[in-house]
Amino acid sequence: VTTAWLLGKDYFRNEVNWKWVEPLPIPPPPNNVRGVGLNSDMLRDPMWAKLRGSAEHGPFFPDDMVAKTQDHLYHAEFKNGSEFQGKSAAVDDPKTHGGATLTFDWLDEECEYEIFRENQMRIRGTKLHPAGGKLLVTATPLADVGTVVTPWIQDLIDKWRMGDPSIGVIFMATERNPFLSAEYVSRHKSRVAGLPDEQ
């Protein structure tokens, strides 16, 4: 989804994944996109490693579309004018997440509420994108979810259940992922048997 926001919908037209990209409310590029990892290790891997590519798979950022990268800053500039910036949620001052207007902001895992709130403020409307940006939260709800002082993910889920049209929630299970082999799913289930992840 992050790559789709950076490259724009038309990049995916006539591709296999068009059926998933086409209905998304992606504005035309350039787009300013942020990815927030729970800490610098999780920002580096899996977020940046997956976006930039690794020995295990190719990059989600196509090399021919990238104008400039600064790996040490988790920053990429694209030929279409879009930019990606990576941030760690493990900071003392949430204001380090301020100062940007984003069309797409991706928070991976439940950070402290102040970081969530500062990022939520970054998706306000602009002249170029008057409707404002979108905030995506990806999280694995393990037993330790809610250990943050303010469990804001549960608050969002509760608002969604009460019919808030500005919030969408999707629950996904590993065994229902059509891109994973039956062998992988079986190995994964064995690995997490008896752990909170099993739920």
C-alpha positions as CSV (number, residue, x, y, z in Angstrom):
1,V,0.0,0.0,0.0
2,T,2.9,2.4,0.8
3,T,4.4,1.8,-2.6
4,A,1.1,2.4,-4.3
5,W,0.8,5.8,-2.6
6,L,4.3,6.7,-3.6
7,L,4.1,5.6,-7.2
8,G,0.4,6.4,-7.9
9,K,-2.4,4.2,-9.1
10,D,-1.4,4.3,-12.8
11,Y,1.8,2.5,-12.2
12,F,-0.2,-0.6,-11.3
13,R,-2.7,-0.4,-14.2
14,N,-2.8,-3.7,-16.2
15,E,-0.8,-5.4,-13.4
16,V,-1.9,-8.5,-11.4
17,N,-2.4,-6.4,-8.3
18,W,-4.6,-3.7,-10.0
19,K,-7.8,-5.3,-8.6
20,W,-6.5,-4.3,-5.1
21,V,-5.0,-0.9,-6.0
22,E,-7.8,0.4,-8.2
23,P,-10.4,1.0,-5.4
24,L,-8.0,2.7,-3.1
25,P,-8.4,6.5,-2.6
26,I,-4.8,7.2,-3.8
27,P,-4.3,10.8,-5.0
28,P,-2.0,11.3,-8.0
29,P,1.7,11.8,-7.2
30,P,3.6,13.5,-5.8
31,N,2.8,12.2,-2.4
32,N,4.6,12.6,0.9
33,V,4.6,9.2,2.8
34,R,5.9,8.2,6.2
35,G,6.5,4.8,7.8
36,V,6.8,4.6,11.6
37,G,8.5,1.6,13.1
38,L,8.0,0.8,16.8
39,N,11.7,1.3,17.3
40,S,14.8,1.8,15.1
41,D,15.4,-2.0,14.8
42,M,11.9,-2.6,13.5
43,L,12.1,0.5,11.2
44,R,15.3,-1.0,9.7
45,D,13.9,-4.5,9.4
46,P,11.2,-5.4,8.5
47,M,10.0,-2.0,7.2
48,W,13.0,-0.5,5.3
49,A,14.5,-3.9,4.4
50,K,11.2,-4.9,2.7
51,L,10.7,-1.6,0.9
52,R,14.3,-1.4,-0.3
53,G,14.7,-5.2,-1.0
54,S,16.9,-7.9,0.6
55,A,18.5,-11.2,-0.3
56,E,15.0,-12.8,0.3
57,H,13.0,-10.7,-2.1
58,G,13.1,-7.8,-4.5
59,P,12.4,-4.2,-3.5
60,F,8.9,-2.8,-3.2
61,F,10.6,0.5,-4.3
62,P,11.4,-0.1,-8.0
63,D,14.9,1.0,-8.7
64,D,14.0,2.7,-11.9
65,M,11.5,4.9,-10.1
66,V,13.8,6.0,-7.3
67,A,15.8,9.3,-7.8
68,K,17.7,9.3,-4.5
69,T,17.9,7.3,-1.2
70,Q,19.5,7.9,2.1
71,D,19.5,4.5,3.8
72,H,20.9,5.8,7.1
73,L,17.9,8.2,7.3
74,Y,15.3,5.7,5.9
75,H,14.5,8.3,3.2
76,A,13.8,8.0,-0.5
77,E,12.9,10.5,-3.2
78,F,11.1,9.4,-6.3
79,K,11.3,10.6,-9.9
80,N,7.6,11.5,-9.8
81,G,8.2,13.9,-6.8
82,S,7.0,11.6,-4.1
83,E,9.0,11.1,-0.9
84,F,9.2,8.4,1.8
85,Q,10.5,9.1,5.3
86,G,11.0,6.5,8.0
87,K,10.7,7.4,11.7
88,S,11.1,5.5,14.9
89,A,8.4,5.6,17.5
90,A,10.9,5.1,20.3
91,V,11.7,8.8,20.8
92,D,11.6,10.9,23.9
93,D,9.9,13.8,22.2
94,P,6.8,13.1,20.0
95,K,7.4,16.5,18.3
96,T,10.2,14.9,16.3
97,H,7.3,13.4,14.3
98,G,5.9,16.9,13.6
99,G,6.6,19.4,10.8
100,A,5.4,17.4,7.9
101,T,2.1,17.2,5.9
102,L,1.6,13.6,4.7
103,T,-0.8,12.1,2.2
104,F,-0.1,8.6,3.7
105,D,1.2,7.7,7.2
106,W,1.8,4.1,8.1
107,L,2.3,3.1,11.8
108,D,3.5,-0.4,12.2
109,E,2.5,-1.7,15.7
110,E,1.0,0.1,18.6
111,C,3.3,3.0,19.6
112,E,2.6,5.3,22.5
113,Y,-0.5,7.5,22.1
114,E,1.5,10.8,21.8
115,I,3.3,9.4,18.7
116,F,0.1,8.2,17.2
117,R,-1.6,11.6,17.8
118,E,1.4,13.5,16.4
119,N,1.3,11.4,13.2
120,Q,-2.5,11.7,13.0
121,M,-2.0,15.5,12.9
122,R,0.3,15.1,9.9
123,I,-2.5,14.0,7.5
124,R,-4.5,17.2,7.6
125,G,-5.8,18.6,4.3
126,T,-3.8,20.9,2.0
127,K,-4.5,22.8,-1.2
128,L,-3.1,19.9,-3.2
129,H,-5.0,17.2,-1.2
130,P,-7.9,19.0,0.4
131,A,-9.5,15.8,1.8
132,G,-6.4,15.1,3.8
133,G,-4.3,12.0,3.9
134,K,-4.8,8.5,5.2
135,L,-3.4,6.8,8.3
136,L,-2.7,3.0,8.1
137,V,-2.0,1.1,11.3
138,T,-0.7,-2.5,11.0
139,A,-0.5,-4.5,14.2
140,T,-0.4,-8.0,15.5
141,P,-2.7,-8.1,18.5
142,L,-0.7,-10.2,20.9
143,A,-1.1,-10.6,24.6
144,D,1.1,-7.6,25.3
145,V,-1.0,-5.2,23.1
146,G,-2.4,-2.6,25.4
147,T,0.8,-2.3,27.4
148,V,1.0,1.3,26.2
149,V,-0.3,3.8,28.6
150,T,-3.3,4.6,26.4
151,P,-4.4,1.6,24.3
152,W,-5.5,3.7,21.3
153,I,-5.8,0.8,18.8
154,Q,-8.7,-0.6,20.9
155,D,-10.2,2.8,21.0
156,L,-10.2,3.0,17.2
157,I,-11.7,-0.5,16.9
158,D,-14.4,0.5,19.4
159,K,-15.2,3.6,17.3
160,W,-15.3,1.5,14.1
161,R,-17.7,-1.0,15.8
162,M,-19.9,2.0,16.7
163,G,-20.1,3.0,13.1
164,D,-17.5,5.7,12.7
165,P,-17.3,6.0,8.9
166,S,-13.7,7.5,9.0
167,I,-12.3,4.3,10.4
168,G,-11.9,0.9,8.6
169,V,-10.7,-2.2,10.4
170,I,-9.6,-5.4,8.7
171,F,-8.7,-8.5,10.7
172,M,-6.4,-11.0,8.8
173,A,-5.3,-14.5,9.7
174,T,-2.0,-16.0,8.5
175,E,-3.8,-19.1,7.2
176,R,-6.1,-17.0,5.0
177,N,-3.2,-15.3,3.2
178,P,-3.5,-16.5,-0.4
179,F,0.2,-15.7,-1.1
180,L,1.5,-18.2,1.5
181,S,2.0,-21.8,0.7
182,A,0.2,-24.5,2.8
183,E,3.7,-25.7,3.9
184,Y,4.6,-22.3,5.2
185,V,1.3,-21.9,7.1
186,S,1.8,-25.4,8.6
187,R,5.3,-24.5,9.8
188,H,4.1,-21.2,11.1
189,K,1.3,-22.8,13.1
190,S,3.8,-25.3,14.6
191,R,6.2,-22.5,15.5
192,V,3.6,-20.4,17.4
193,A,1.6,-23.3,19.0
194,G,0.8,-22.4,22.6
195,L,2.0,-18.8,22.2
196,P,-0.2,-15.6,22.2
197,D,0.5,-15.4,18.5
198,E,-1.6,-18.6,17.9
199,Q,-4.8,-16.6,18.4
